């Protein structure tokens, strides 16, 4: 089989990465290297990784918002023919590695991606399609928890559970550091450029990881009310469409984003008015209403 390099970027998540590496240990074979790329500020990741002597630890320094940097570094030092990316809060399931790499026997397979069980905040979706990437019309859609019976050809893949031919990935200069903070859409951009090299992408439902959605570092809470999360989500989407020369994609993003703002403000004002007037009405009614029965024992 192929020589494989598994790359795991991490930052300030020593507890969850311990769980990740424990599960990974059961899957690793003699032809597999595991690279932990650490950009932590002040936790014990190195000490945790030392429990797994066969794994390789690389510390890049204290680097906030470092997913793209870590992935690119991992690709640079990886020795395997096949590069695999998983996130540090993903727990691989049985037969994950063989399921993800076996399709590369077909020389036309350029990359594979596995199923992601989002835990505990998402219910699996059994509908179709798995993914839509229509840049000209500004449509991007992907749900990697889909339950399908067979390997399915798709137009892009999830960055948190994927495998790539290294020689092909080296031709596109890695992930774009222009995707900032949350780095939303950096994976879509990477696979879109990779697709132009030639070959096919396969979604492999038997290559399963459980994504335990650990708290993000550097004030990036997964919430539309978090400034950096919302800012980078919108900014990176506009950046993506501009990069790939989709004026329609930019226009749709602007329209949808402003519509969200108007809807949010309307709902906030409506909720505030309902709360205020219901409170005042209740107070007035309670004070001035005539009581039908009085407490005779008072």
C-alpha positions as CSV (number, residue, x, y, z in Angstrom):
1,X,0.0,0.0,0.0
2,X,0.9,3.7,0.1
3,X,3.1,5.6,2.5
4,X,0.8,7.9,4.4
5,X,1.3,11.1,6.4
6,X,-1.4,12.2,8.8
7,X,-1.3,15.9,9.6
8,X,-3.1,17.2,12.7
9,X,-3.0,21.0,13.3
10,X,-3.6,22.0,17.0
11,X,-3.6,25.0,19.3
12,X,-4.4,25.0,23.0
13,X,-6.3,21.7,23.0
14,X,-4.2,19.3,24.9
15,X,-7.1,17.5,26.5
16,X,-9.1,16.7,23.3
17,X,-6.0,15.9,21.3
18,X,-5.2,13.2,23.8
19,X,-8.5,11.5,22.9
20,X,-7.8,12.1,19.2
21,X,-4.4,10.4,19.3
22,X,-5.6,7.5,21.4
23,X,-8.1,6.6,18.8
24,X,-5.6,7.2,16.0
25,X,-3.1,4.9,17.6
26,X,-5.3,1.9,16.8
27,X,-5.4,2.8,13.1
28,X,-1.8,3.7,12.4
29,X,0.2,1.2,10.4
30,X,3.9,0.7,9.7
31,X,3.8,2.8,6.6
32,X,2.1,5.7,8.4
33,X,3.6,8.8,10.0
34,X,1.6,11.1,12.2
35,X,2.6,14.8,12.4
36,X,1.2,17.0,15.1
37,X,1.7,20.7,14.2
38,X,1.4,22.7,17.3
39,X,0.9,26.5,17.6
40,X,-0.2,26.6,21.2
41,X,0.4,29.6,23.5
42,X,0.4,28.0,27.0
43,X,-0.9,24.5,27.3
44,X,0.6,21.0,27.7
45,X,0.3,19.7,24.1
46,X,3.9,18.6,23.8
47,X,3.7,16.6,27.1
48,X,0.6,14.9,25.8
49,X,2.1,14.0,22.5
50,X,5.2,12.5,24.3
51,X,2.9,9.7,25.4
52,X,2.9,8.6,21.7
53,X,6.6,8.1,20.8
54,X,5.9,7.0,17.3
55,X,4.2,10.3,16.5
56,X,6.2,13.4,15.3
57,X,5.7,16.7,17.1
58,X,6.4,20.0,15.5
59,X,6.1,23.3,17.5
60,X,5.8,26.4,15.3
61,X,5.5,28.9,18.1
62,X,2.6,30.8,19.5
63,X,0.6,31.6,16.3
64,X,-3.1,32.6,16.6
65,X,-5.5,31.7,13.8
66,X,-3.0,29.2,12.5
67,X,-4.9,26.5,10.7
68,X,-3.7,27.4,7.3
69,X,-0.1,27.9,8.4
70,X,-0.1,24.5,10.2
71,X,-1.6,22.7,7.3
72,X,0.9,24.2,4.8
73,X,3.8,23.4,7.1
74,X,2.6,19.8,7.5
75,X,2.4,19.4,3.8
76,X,6.0,20.7,3.4
77,X,7.6,18.2,5.8
78,X,5.3,15.2,5.1
79,X,7.0,12.2,3.5
80,X,4.0,10.1,2.5
81,X,2.6,9.6,-1.0
82,X,-0.8,10.3,0.5
83,X,-1.4,13.2,2.9
84,X,-4.3,13.0,5.3
85,X,-5.8,15.9,7.3
86,X,-7.9,15.5,10.4
87,X,-8.8,18.1,13.1
88,X,-7.6,17.8,16.6
89,X,-11.2,17.4,17.9
90,X,-11.9,14.5,15.5
91,X,-12.0,10.9,16.8
92,X,-11.4,8.3,14.1
93,X,-13.6,5.2,14.0
94,X,-12.6,1.6,13.2
95,X,-11.2,1.0,9.7
96,X,-11.1,4.7,9.0
97,X,-7.5,4.7,7.6
98,X,-7.9,1.8,5.2
99,X,-11.3,3.1,4.0
100,X,-9.9,6.5,3.2
101,X,-6.7,5.2,1.4
102,X,-7.9,2.1,-0.5
103,X,-9.6,4.1,-3.3
104,X,-6.2,5.5,-4.4
105,X,-5.5,2.1,-6.1
106,X,-7.5,3.8,-8.9
107,X,-4.9,6.2,-10.5
108,X,-7.6,8.7,-11.4
109,X,-8.6,9.2,-7.7
110,X,-7.0,12.5,-6.7
111,X,-8.5,12.9,-3.2
112,X,-10.9,11.2,-0.8
113,X,-13.0,12.5,2.1
114,X,-14.8,10.7,4.8
115,X,-18.1,11.0,6.8
116,X,-18.1,13.4,9.8
117,X,-20.5,12.7,12.7
118,X,-21.0,16.1,14.2
119,X,-21.4,15.7,17.9
120,X,-23.5,16.7,19.8
121,X,-25.0,19.5,17.8
122,X,-26.2,18.2,14.5
123,X,-28.6,15.5,13.4
124,X,-27.4,13.4,10.4
125,X,-29.0,14.3,7.1
126,X,-29.8,11.5,4.7
127,X,-30.9,13.6,1.8
128,X,-29.2,14.6,-1.4
129,X,-27.0,16.2,-2.7
130,X,-24.0,15.8,-0.5
131,X,-22.4,18.9,-1.8
132,X,-22.9,21.8,-4.2
133,X,-20.2,24.0,-5.5
134,X,-21.6,26.4,-8.1
135,X,-19.2,29.3,-8.0
136,X,-20.8,31.1,-11.0
137,X,-24.1,31.3,-9.2
138,X,-22.7,31.8,-5.7
139,X,-23.9,28.5,-4.3
140,X,-21.7,26.6,-1.8
141,X,-23.2,23.7,0.2
142,X,-21.7,20.7,1.9
143,X,-22.9,18.3,4.6
144,X,-20.5,15.6,5.4
145,X,-22.6,13.6,7.7
146,X,-24.6,12.1,4.9
147,X,-25.5,8.4,5.1
148,X,-24.9,6.8,1.7
149,X,-24.2,3.2,0.7
150,X,-21.3,3.6,-1.7
151,X,-18.3,5.8,-2.5
152,X,-19.6,8.8,-4.3
153,X,-17.9,11.2,-6.7
154,X,-18.1,14.8,-5.5
155,X,-16.8,18.2,-6.5
156,X,-15.1,19.1,-3.1
157,X,-14.2,17.5,0.2
158,X,-14.1,18.3,4.0
159,X,-10.7,19.5,5.2
160,X,-11.2,17.8,8.6
161,X,-11.3,14.3,7.2
162,X,-9.6,14.0,3.8
163,X,-6.7,12.3,2.0
164,X,-4.8,13.7,-1.0
165,X,-2.1,12.6,-3.4
166,X,0.9,14.7,-2.3
167,X,2.5,15.1,-5.7
168,X,-0.7,16.7,-7.0
169,X,-1.2,18.9,-3.9
170,X,2.3,20.2,-4.3
171,X,1.4,21.8,-7.6
172,X,-1.1,24.2,-6.2
173,X,1.0,25.8,-3.4
174,X,-1.1,24.6,-0.5
175,X,-3.8,26.5,1.4
176,X,-4.3,30.2,0.8
177,X,-3.3,32.3,3.9
178,X,-5.6,35.0,2.5
179,X,-8.5,33.2,4.4
180,X,-8.2,34.7,7.8
181,X,-9.3,34.2,11.4
182,X,-11.9,31.3,11.2
183,X,-10.4,30.5,7.8
184,X,-13.9,29.6,6.5
185,X,-13.8,28.3,2.9
186,X,-10.0,27.8,2.8
187,X,-10.8,24.1,2.3
188,X,-13.2,24.7,-0.5
189,X,-10.7,27.0,-2.2
190,X,-8.0,24.4,-1.9
191,X,-10.0,21.6,-3.4
192,X,-11.4,23.8,-6.1
193,X,-7.9,24.6,-7.2
194,X,-6.8,21.0,-6.8
195,X,-9.7,19.8,-9.0
196,X,-8.1,21.7,-11.9
197,X,-5.0,19.5,-11.7
198,X,-7.1,16.6,-13.0
199,X,-8.6,13.6,-11.3
200,X,-11.7,12.8,-9.2
201,X,-12.7,13.3,-5.6
202,X,-14.6,10.5,-3.7
203,X,-16.7,10.8,-0.7
204,X,-16.1,7.6,1.3
205,X,-18.9,7.0,3.9
206,X,-17.0,4.2,5.7
207,X,-14.1,6.5,6.6
208,X,-15.8,8.0,9.7
209,X,-14.6,10.5,12.3
210,X,-16.6,11.9,15.2
211,X,-16.2,15.6,15.4
212,X,-16.5,16.6,19.1
213,X,-16.5,20.3,18.3
214,X,-14.0,21.6,20.9
215,X,-14.2,25.2,21.9
216,X,-12.2,27.3,19.4
217,X,-9.3,29.3,20.7
218,X,-8.5,33.0,20.2
219,X,-12.0,34.3,21.0
220,X,-13.5,32.5,18.0
221,X,-16.7,31.2,19.5
222,X,-18.9,29.4,17.0
223,X,-21.7,32.0,17.2
224,X,-23.1,34.6,14.8
225,X,-23.0,36.9,17.8
226,X,-19.2,36.6,18.0
227,X,-17.6,39.5,16.2
228,X,-14.5,37.7,14.8
229,X,-16.5,34.6,13.8
230,X,-19.2,36.6,11.9
231,X,-16.7,39.0,10.4
232,X,-14.4,36.3,9.0
233,X,-17.4,34.2,7.8
234,X,-18.6,37.1,5.6
235,X,-15.2,38.5,4.7
236,X,-13.8,35.1,3.6
237,X,-16.9,34.3,1.5
238,X,-16.6,37.6,-0.4
239,X,-12.8,37.0,-0.7
240,X,-13.5,33.5,-2.1
241,X,-15.9,34.7,-4.8
242,X,-13.6,37.6,-5.8
243,X,-10.6,35.3,-6.0
244,X,-12.5,33.0,-8.4
245,X,-14.0,35.9,-10.4
246,X,-17.6,35.3,-9.6
247,X,-19.3,38.7,-9.5
248,X,-22.6,37.0,-9.0
249,X,-21.2,35.2,-6.0
250,X,-20.1,38.5,-4.5
251,X,-23.4,40.2,-5.2
252,X,-25.4,37.3,-3.7
253,X,-23.2,37.3,-0.6
254,X,-23.7,41.1,-0.2
255,X,-27.5,40.7,-0.7
256,X,-27.9,37.8,1.7
257,X,-25.6,39.3,4.4
258,X,-27.5,42.7,4.4
259,X,-30.8,40.8,4.4
260,X,-29.6,38.9,7.5
261,X,-28.7,42.3,9.2
262,X,-32.1,43.8,8.4
263,X,-33.9,40.6,9.6
264,X,-31.9,40.5,12.8
265,X,-32.6,44.2,13.6
266,X,-36.3,43.8,12.8
267,X,-36.5,40.7,15.0
268,X,-34.6,42.4,17.8
269,X,-36.8,45.6,17.7
270,X,-40.0,43.5,17.4
271,X,-39.0,41.3,20.4
272,X,-38.0,44.4,22.4
273,X,-41.4,46.1,21.7
274,X,-43.4,43.0,22.5
275,X,-41.5,42.5,25.7
276,X,-41.9,46.2,26.8
277,X,-45.6,46.6,26.0
278,X,-46.5,43.2,27.3
279,X,-44.8,44.1,30.6
280,X,-46.5,47.5,30.9
281,X,-49.9,46.1,29.9
282,X,-49.5,43.3,32.5
283,X,-48.6,45.8,35.2
284,X,-51.5,48.2,34.5
285,X,-54.0,45.4,34.2
286,X,-52.8,43.8,37.4
287,X,-53.0,47.1,39.3
288,X,-56.4,48.4,38.1
289,X,-58.4,45.2,37.6
290,X,-61.2,44.6,40.1
291,X,-60.8,41.5,42.3
292,X,-63.8,39.2,42.3
293,X,-63.0,37.5,45.6
294,X,-61.4,38.9,48.7
295,X,-59.6,37.1,51.4
296,X,-62.2,37.1,54.2
297,X,-59.6,35.9,56.8
298,X,-57.3,38.9,56.5
